[in-house]
Amino acid sequence: MKLARIKTILIAGAGTMGQQTALLCALNDYDVVIYDISDEILAGGMERIRKNASRMTGFDLCTQEAADKALSRISTFSDLATAAGNADLVIESVPEDPAIKGRLFHDINDCCNPHTIFTTNTSSLVPSMFAEETGRPEKLCALHFHDVALSKIVDVMPHPGTSTETVEIVRQFAEDLGQIPIVLTRENNGYIFNNMLMSFLGSALSLAAKEVAPIEEIDRSWMGVMHTPVGPFGIMDSIGIDTSWKVTDYWARQRDDPQAKANAAFLKTYMDKGRLGIKTGQGFYTYPDPAFARPDFMAPQKNR
Ligand SMILES: NC(=O)c1ccc[n+]([C@@H]2O[C@H](COP(=O)([O-])OP(=O)(O)OC[C@H]3O[C@@H](n4cnc5c(N)ncnc54)[C@H](O)[C@@H]3O)[C@@H](O)[C@H]2O)c1
């Protein structure tokens, strides 16, 4: 199969990553169909995509004409058979739960073309966990994006049953989107960057859960030494506290790790208050003007 055959992309899940990847594909001349479980969620997702597009034109990252053309390429359906019927490649961005992903791929397999390639945007799982449920394990590969506005690094990761043809077409697709694919030779939880990131965020969470210091001080410490614009808790706000919780909770239970369980419980206190991060306007910080982004956050105390 050639890259030229890939024309229509099915984005499964209209949340944070679905919105970002839908716009990226549409800006690169792919037809995009977004599927989610309700029309209401799809409408909210489209609203965020329009806002993201207008932010890009505001920062001169694309012209108004290109943004309008991209938006006109995106359609939404809450009926899976209609959404998947024409798809050449699927980018799955549904919650970080192997059962949900497996069930969805099983259902997509029933209503899409035989040539359709399946990719998963999972952050911390591996495709072999649901490869058999896809009904086409040789056509399943991970294609993992980071925050598209911040990074062009994408992970392309086969499972032991992925064909070399699938890896190659997914790599070419990522390049066609203007991204920098990092092709892994074998499955690894968290790919490369996320593997390092999970240790980093886990360490920050355990400092907060053990009340060693407030979250602002933990972020300030990292930002001040590493000269980064954001610390671990600001990062979790952008990932989504619910997504961070899902990953932390899943691995805490898998590994029966008491500290990781305490970290998950700490995240859950924010989730229970509806504080999910940037997407709800409140997480560890309040948006759109989070304290860590203000000039005085890193100023010496006597100048604050
Ligand atoms: N948020 C990030 O920074 C980030 C980065 C890279 C990868 N990921 C991964 O991408 C995936 C999605 O994360 P997200 O942050 O976009 O989550 P999200 O919670 O923002 O969005 C998930 C969407 O999936 C929808 N959904 C739930 N069940 C569904 C189903 N059966 N069929 C179709 N849609 C369904 C939900 O309604 C929701 O709109 C996860 O696997 C996550 O690990 C997230």
The ligand as an SDF file (V2000), in Angstrom:
LIG
                    3D

 44 48  0  0  0  0  0  0  0  0999 V2000
   -3.8410   14.5460   26.6340 N   0  0  0  0  0  0  0  0  0  0  0  0
   -2.6020   14.3810   26.1810 C   0  0  0  0  0  0  0  0  0  0  0  0
   -1.7190   15.2530   26.3550 O   0  0  0  0  0  0  0  0  0  0  0  0
   -2.2540   13.1400   25.4000 C   0  0  0  0  0  0  0  0  0  0  0  0
   -1.0960   13.1340   24.6090 C   0  0  0  0  0  0  0  0  0  0  0  0
   -0.8140   11.9990   23.8280 C   0  0  0  0  0  0  0  0  0  0  0  0
   -1.6410   10.8930   23.8760 C   0  0  0  0  0  0  0  0  0  0  0  0
   -2.7550   10.9180   24.6760 N   0  0  0  0  0  0  0  0  0  0  0  0
   -3.6110    9.7250   24.6750 C   0  0  0  0  0  0  0  0  0  0  0  0
   -4.6910    9.9880   23.7920 O   0  0  0  0  0  0  0  0  0  0  0  0
   -5.8470    9.2910   24.2640 C   0  0  0  0  0  0  0  0  0  0  0  0
   -6.9660   10.2760   24.4990 C   0  0  0  0  0  0  0  0  0  0  0  0
   -6.5480   11.2410   25.4480 O   0  0  0  0  0  0  0  0  0  0  0  0
   -7.2740   12.6580   25.5340 P   0  0  0  0  0  0  0  0  0  0  0  0
   -6.4440   13.4710   26.4690 O   0  0  0  0  0  0  0  0  0  0  0  0
   -7.5850   13.1680   24.1780 O   0  0  0  0  0  0  0  0  0  0  0  0
   -8.6270   12.2300   26.2850 O   0  0  0  0  0  0  0  0  0  0  0  0
   -9.9910   13.0730   26.4470 P   0  0  0  0  0  0  0  0  0  0  0  0
  -10.6080   12.5730   27.6920 O   0  0  0  0  0  0  0  0  0  0  0  0
   -9.7270   14.5300   26.2940 O   0  0  0  0  0  0  0  0  0  0  0  0
  -10.8640   12.5950   25.1740 O   0  0  0  0  0  0  0  0  0  0  0  0
  -11.3160   11.2830   25.0110 C   0  0  0  0  0  0  0  0  0  0  0  0
  -12.5450   11.2990   24.1280 C   0  0  0  0  0  0  0  0  0  0  0  0
  -12.8970    9.9630   23.8120 O   0  0  0  0  0  0  0  0  0  0  0  0
  -14.3120    9.8970   23.8230 C   0  0  0  0  0  0  0  0  0  0  0  0
  -14.7260    8.5040   23.9860 N   0  0  0  0  0  0  0  0  0  0  0  0
  -14.8760    7.7600   25.1070 C   0  0  0  0  0  0  0  0  0  0  0  0
  -15.2510    6.4980   24.8020 N   0  0  0  0  0  0  0  0  0  0  0  0
  -15.3510    6.4610   23.4490 C   0  0  0  0  0  0  0  0  0  0  0  0
  -15.7150    5.4550   22.5190 C   0  0  0  0  0  0  0  0  0  0  0  0
  -16.0180    4.2200   22.9180 N   0  0  0  0  0  0  0  0  0  0  0  0
  -15.7370    5.7640   21.2100 N   0  0  0  0  0  0  0  0  0  0  0  0
  -15.3990    7.0050   20.7740 C   0  0  0  0  0  0  0  0  0  0  0  0
  -15.0540    8.0080   21.6050 N   0  0  0  0  0  0  0  0  0  0  0  0
  -15.0270    7.7340   22.9250 C   0  0  0  0  0  0  0  0  0  0  0  0
  -14.7380   10.7810   24.9560 C   0  0  0  0  0  0  0  0  0  0  0  0
  -16.1050   11.1680   24.8320 O   0  0  0  0  0  0  0  0  0  0  0  0
  -13.7640   11.9490   24.7790 C   0  0  0  0  0  0  0  0  0  0  0  0
  -14.2910   12.9410   23.9200 O   0  0  0  0  0  0  0  0  0  0  0  0
   -5.4220    8.5310   25.5320 C   0  0  0  0  0  0  0  0  0  0  0  0
   -5.0460    7.2330   25.1840 O   0  0  0  0  0  0  0  0  0  0  0  0
   -4.2180    9.3310   26.0090 C   0  0  0  0  0  0  0  0  0  0  0  0
   -3.3460    8.5370   26.7750 O   0  0  0  0  0  0  0  0  0  0  0  0
   -3.0910   12.0160   25.4250 C   0  0  0  0  0  0  0  0  0  0  0  0
  1  2  1  0
  2  3  2  0
  2  4  1  0
  4  5  1  0
  4 44  2  0
  5  6  2  0
  6  7  1  0
  7  8  2  0
  8  9  1  0
  8 44  1  0
  9 10  1  0
  9 42  1  0
 10 11  1  0
 11 12  1  0
 11 40  1  0
 12 13  1  0
 13 14  1  0
 14 15  2  0
 14 16  1  0
 14 17  1  0
 17 18  1  0
 18 19  2  0
 18 20  1  0
 18 21  1  0
 21 22  1  0
 22 23  1  0
 23 24  1  0
 23 38  1  0
 24 25  1  0
 25 26  1  0
 25 36  1  0
 26 27  1  0
 26 35  1  0
 27 28  2  0
 28 29  1  0
 29 30  1  0
 29 35  2  0
 30 31  1  0
 30 32  2  0
 32 33  1  0
 33 34  2  0
 34 35  1  0
 36 37  1  0
 36 38  1  0
 38 39  1  0
 40 41  1  0
 40 42  1  0
 42 43  1  0
M  CHG  2   8   1  16  -1
M  END
$$$$
